[in-house]
């Protein structure tokens, strides 16, 4: 009888005690979204999706539930679900990008945080932004980022650097996945050949970041973040060509190697082999290039779900520019002038989360850059190696979010110029710490300090402070202050020095540059009842430099003189950014920067060379849904900048005019997985030769064979057209007068294919 009662009770209670499993997959526009947060509302139950976007709730009682999925940068989703007698219930989510651009960022604090929660202002640009004006490399793509300008330094070889808020390339640190592998000699090459198919986003921090990243992060930094192999498409291809004959191909492949790892491979190939001379100086307007880059990234699966990632890239480029009749048989000779550069780069980087309870991450990178180049009959053979290792410990205690770290950086550089009689080797070990303190719900304070030791310059300290005031959910005020430094790495990359048109002269033992910076940032967001969004961001900054090392072109037109500035230099300005997304299909991104960059020495104030007073950028997009058509109008405008002329007799303009590059693109995307795009670049057909008698000085005599000199080394003016030494302006050969691209109006067409 007792057993019968027990059986009856169990049978009666079973329907009420039955429990089931809820499982599913979280994706973002079709791709797995790792580590999303999933909550059962009105319960204490929650979980996190794994690295493939899968989630599971076990032992869930029968009933009705609301499940909410959240992930920063995407719109949260809620769905109702009814748990019945079945043992397993499946519910998937596909999140859409949030128009308010609240992405996850890591560059400002070395931690993955919401962009809105970061005490350091970070600008984020995703591949969709760069697709509005497709380019063959990231160097060119940055032209549409407010306050960031790719600066060409050579009319012939088209090498250059990146300016942030008016500061030259050596003040900008470029990272790939947080690793400082692009610097010094390799800047322009490191930014070329990164396949767009691998690009997840680009984060930009303006202002000194040396307290976290050390030397070179004085003016700001650019962090190129590649895709996670687990969430990348299975295959992607992007091929385009233009009316000048340039062809660019980007390919991406993904493979899941069972439970062991996932692999992402990207290949970029670029070719331009059509010499054009539209300004009729017998020199190529654009450098000819044959470039290939192969990038591979591995994510290894660990039972603990901790991170282990490795990546590598090989880059090879053959580029040349010069007189139209140049051939490779003339390389290095004095018959026909040409600048020919062979470049090989190897890069390895990785991240490994230590198998301990604490959150500790070891990151490392190594690059080997070999350059074999000739500028006319002047060879320039250089090699640069950079090794980097860093260990960080992320620890939260009550209101304090600590980050402790140690790093070591090894740099090797050698070339065949007199500036490097012996190979330059340096070690920079570092210790750093930061504490982000949550003072109240609306106020947080970040304190940071870094210590570096350099074998030439000794001890270097760089503190920083940041305060974030979250006025409300749509208004944020940030204040940042700190110091920066740049150790001396005097690579003779000055093109005028390489060609022999100017000699390099170092007047003293150079001390490290130091900077003191403060900036204010205000962000405001507006939402309308019909779903429109408008975001406004304003920043004001002031940076004061001591020991500045600014190449002196003015004292002697035949020399580049290096010394520590006997005085100070200042960069200051304001920038404004606005972005808007409307439900009718219109999107607008617009920005403007006004700046003043100058040096003061011996009581005399001089504006910095090749620095504009103002710049503006815009990207206006409109989608016509019924036609499956996107229209993108992009462009930039630059104010006058002081140019490197060769003295008072040089007839070329001392200041550039206000100039603008504007583009239009149409994209058709009705066919599944395909996009067809085309348009016109440089609609105004602007080139820097307009208004100038010539761009390259003495292009008719590139080896200065017919230049006569006075005993003091100055050039003799000869105003006789019949004389072989005709030189009315007393000039020497100089291709360094450049401030914008020589490439005029052109059409382009491309195809994209993506298989998820």
Secondary structure as the mmCIF struct_conf table of DSSP 4:
data_model
#
loop_
_struct_conf.conf_type_id
_struct_conf.id
_struct_conf.beg_label_comp_id
_struct_conf.beg_label_asym_id
_struct_conf.beg_label_seq_id
_struct_conf.end_label_comp_id
_struct_conf.end_label_asym_id
_struct_conf.end_label_seq_id
HELX_RH_AL_P HELX_RH_AL_P1 UNK A 2 UNK A 17
STRN STRN1 UNK A 19 UNK A 28
TURN_TY1_P TURN_TY1_P1 UNK A 29 UNK A 30
STRN STRN2 UNK A 31 UNK A 32
TURN_TY1_P TURN_TY1_P2 UNK A 34 UNK A 35
STRN STRN3 UNK A 37 UNK A 40
TURN_TY1_P TURN_TY1_P3 UNK A 41 UNK A 42
BEND BEND1 UNK A 43 UNK A 44
STRN STRN4 UNK A 46 UNK A 48
TURN_TY1_P TURN_TY1_P4 UNK A 51 UNK A 52
BEND BEND2 UNK A 53 UNK A 53
STRN STRN5 UNK A 54 UNK A 61
BEND BEND3 UNK A 62 UNK A 62
STRN STRN6 UNK A 63 UNK A 70
TURN_TY1_P TURN_TY1_P5 UNK A 72 UNK A 73
STRN STRN7 UNK A 74 UNK A 74
STRN STRN8 UNK A 77 UNK A 83
BEND BEND4 UNK A 85 UNK A 87
STRN STRN9 UNK A 88 UNK A 90
STRN STRN10 UNK A 93 UNK A 95
STRN STRN11 UNK A 97 UNK A 97
TURN_TY1_P TURN_TY1_P6 UNK A 99 UNK A 100
STRN STRN12 UNK A 104 UNK A 105
TURN_TY1_P TURN_TY1_P7 UNK A 107 UNK A 110
BEND BEND5 UNK A 111 UNK A 111
STRN STRN13 UNK A 113 UNK A 114
TURN_TY1_P TURN_TY1_P8 UNK A 115 UNK A 117
BEND BEND6 UNK A 119 UNK A 120
STRN STRN14 UNK A 123 UNK A 126
HELX_RH_AL_P HELX_RH_AL_P2 UNK A 127 UNK A 131
TURN_TY1_P TURN_TY1_P9 UNK A 132 UNK A 133
BEND BEND7 UNK A 136 UNK A 137
HELX_RH_AL_P HELX_RH_AL_P3 UNK A 138 UNK A 141
HELX_RH_3T_P HELX_RH_3T_P1 UNK A 142 UNK A 144
BEND BEND8 UNK A 145 UNK A 145
TURN_TY1_P TURN_TY1_P10 UNK A 146 UNK A 147
STRN STRN15 UNK A 148 UNK A 152
TURN_TY1_P TURN_TY1_P11 UNK A 155 UNK A 157
STRN STRN16 UNK A 160 UNK A 164
TURN_TY1_P TURN_TY1_P12 UNK A 165 UNK A 166
STRN STRN17 UNK A 167 UNK A 167
HELX_RH_3T_P HELX_RH_3T_P2 UNK A 169 UNK A 171
STRN STRN18 UNK A 172 UNK A 176
TURN_TY1_P TURN_TY1_P13 UNK A 177 UNK A 178
STRN STRN19 UNK A 179 UNK A 182
HELX_RH_3T_P HELX_RH_3T_P3 UNK A 184 UNK A 186
HELX_RH_AL_P HELX_RH_AL_P4 UNK A 187 UNK A 190
TURN_TY1_P TURN_TY1_P14 UNK A 191 UNK A 191
BEND BEND9 UNK A 192 UNK A 193
HELX_RH_3T_P HELX_RH_3T_P4 UNK A 196 UNK A 198
STRN STRN20 UNK A 199 UNK A 206
BEND BEND10 UNK A 207 UNK A 207
HELX_RH_AL_P HELX_RH_AL_P5 UNK A 210 UNK A 213
TURN_TY1_P TURN_TY1_P15 UNK A 215 UNK A 218
BEND BEND11 UNK A 219 UNK A 219
STRN STRN21 UNK A 220 UNK A 226
HELX_LH_PP_P HELX_LH_PP_P1 UNK A 227 UNK A 228
TURN_TY1_P TURN_TY1_P16 UNK A 229 UNK A 231
BEND BEND12 UNK A 232 UNK A 232
BEND BEND13 UNK A 234 UNK A 234
STRN STRN22 UNK A 235 UNK A 242
TURN_TY1_P TURN_TY1_P17 UNK A 243 UNK A 244
STRN STRN23 UNK A 247 UNK A 257
TURN_TY1_P TURN_TY1_P18 UNK A 258 UNK A 260
STRN STRN24 UNK A 261 UNK A 272
TURN_TY1_P TURN_TY1_P19 UNK A 278 UNK A 279
BEND BEND14 UNK A 281 UNK A 282
STRN STRN25 UNK A 283 UNK A 283
BEND BEND15 UNK A 285 UNK A 286
STRN STRN26 UNK A 288 UNK A 300
TURN_TY1_P TURN_TY1_P20 UNK A 303 UNK A 304
STRN STRN27 UNK A 308 UNK A 322
STRN STRN28 UNK A 323 UNK A 323
TURN_TY1_P TURN_TY1_P21 UNK A 324 UNK A 325
HELX_RH_3T_P HELX_RH_3T_P5 UNK A 328 UNK A 330
TURN_TY1_P TURN_TY1_P22 UNK A 331 UNK A 332
BEND BEND16 UNK A 333 UNK A 336
STRN STRN29 UNK A 338 UNK A 353
BEND BEND17 UNK A 355 UNK A 358
STRN STRN30 UNK A 359 UNK A 375
TURN_TY1_P TURN_TY1_P23 UNK A 376 UNK A 377
STRN STRN31 UNK A 378 UNK A 397
TURN_TY1_P TURN_TY1_P24 UNK A 398 UNK A 399
STRN STRN32 UNK A 400 UNK A 415
BEND BEND18 UNK A 416 UNK A 417
TURN_TY1_P TURN_TY1_P25 UNK A 418 UNK A 419
BEND BEND19 UNK A 421 UNK A 422
STRN STRN33 UNK A 424 UNK A 438
BEND BEND20 UNK A 440 UNK A 442
STRN STRN34 UNK A 443 UNK A 454
TURN_TY1_P TURN_TY1_P26 UNK A 455 UNK A 457
STRN STRN35 UNK A 458 UNK A 472
TURN_TY1_P TURN_TY1_P27 UNK A 473 UNK A 474
STRN STRN36 UNK A 475 UNK A 486
HELX_RH_AL_P HELX_RH_AL_P6 UNK A 495 UNK A 498
TURN_TY1_P TURN_TY1_P28 UNK A 499 UNK A 500
BEND BEND21 UNK A 501 UNK A 502
STRN STRN37 UNK A 503 UNK A 506
BEND BEND22 UNK A 508 UNK A 508
HELX_LH_PP_P HELX_LH_PP_P2 UNK A 509 UNK A 512
STRN STRN38 UNK A 513 UNK A 527
TURN_TY1_P TURN_TY1_P29 UNK A 529 UNK A 530
BEND BEND23 UNK A 531 UNK A 531
STRN STRN39 UNK A 533 UNK A 546
BEND BEND24 UNK A 547 UNK A 547
STRN STRN40 UNK A 549 UNK A 549
STRN STRN41 UNK A 552 UNK A 552
BEND BEND25 UNK A 554 UNK A 555
TURN_TY1_P TURN_TY1_P30 UNK A 557 UNK A 558
STRN STRN42 UNK A 559 UNK A 562
STRN STRN43 UNK A 564 UNK A 564
BEND BEND26 UNK A 566 UNK A 566
STRN STRN44 UNK A 567 UNK A 581
TURN_TY1_P TURN_TY1_P31 UNK A 583 UNK A 584
BEND BEND27 UNK A 585 UNK A 585
STRN STRN45 UNK A 586 UNK A 601
TURN_TY1_P TURN_TY1_P32 UNK A 602 UNK A 603
STRN STRN46 UNK A 604 UNK A 607
HELX_LH_PP_P HELX_LH_PP_P3 UNK A 608 UNK A 608
STRN STRN47 UNK A 609 UNK A 609
TURN_TY1_P TURN_TY1_P33 UNK A 610 UNK A 610
BEND BEND28 UNK A 613 UNK A 613
STRN STRN48 UNK A 614 UNK A 624
HELX_RH_3T_P HELX_RH_3T_P6 UNK A 625 UNK A 627
TURN_TY1_P TURN_TY1_P34 UNK A 628 UNK A 628
STRN STRN49 UNK A 629 UNK A 638
STRN STRN50 UNK A 642 UNK A 642
BEND BEND29 UNK A 646 UNK A 647
TURN_TY1_P TURN_TY1_P35 UNK A 648 UNK A 649
BEND BEND30 UNK A 652 UNK A 652
BEND BEND31 UNK A 654 UNK A 654
STRN STRN51 UNK A 655 UNK A 655
HELX_LH_PP_P HELX_LH_PP_P4 UNK A 656 UNK A 658
STRN STRN52 UNK A 659 UNK A 668
BEND BEND32 UNK A 671 UNK A 671
TURN_TY1_P TURN_TY1_P36 UNK A 672 UNK A 673
STRN STRN53 UNK A 674 UNK A 681
TURN_TY1_P TURN_TY1_P37 UNK A 683 UNK A 684
TURN_TY1_P TURN_TY1_P38 UNK A 688 UNK A 691
BEND BEND33 UNK A 692 UNK A 693
BEND BEND34 UNK A 695 UNK A 696
STRN STRN54 UNK A 697 UNK A 697
TURN_TY1_P TURN_TY1_P39 UNK A 698 UNK A 698
HELX_RH_3T_P HELX_RH_3T_P7 UNK A 699 UNK A 701
TURN_TY1_P TURN_TY1_P40 UNK A 702 UNK A 703
TURN_TY1_P TURN_TY1_P41 UNK A 705 UNK A 706
STRN STRN55 UNK A 709 UNK A 709
TURN_TY1_P TURN_TY1_P42 UNK A 711 UNK A 712
BEND BEND35 UNK A 713 UNK A 713
HELX_LH_PP_P HELX_LH_PP_P5 UNK A 714 UNK A 714
STRN STRN56 UNK A 715 UNK A 715
HELX_LH_PP_P HELX_LH_PP_P6 UNK A 716 UNK A 717
STRN STRN57 UNK A 718 UNK A 718
TURN_TY1_P TURN_TY1_P43 UNK A 721 UNK A 722
BEND BEND36 UNK A 723 UNK A 723
TURN_TY1_P TURN_TY1_P44 UNK A 724 UNK A 725
STRN STRN58 UNK A 727 UNK A 727
TURN_TY1_P TURN_TY1_P45 UNK A 728 UNK A 729
STRN STRN59 UNK A 734 UNK A 734
BEND BEND37 UNK A 739 UNK A 740
STRN STRN60 UNK A 746 UNK A 755
#
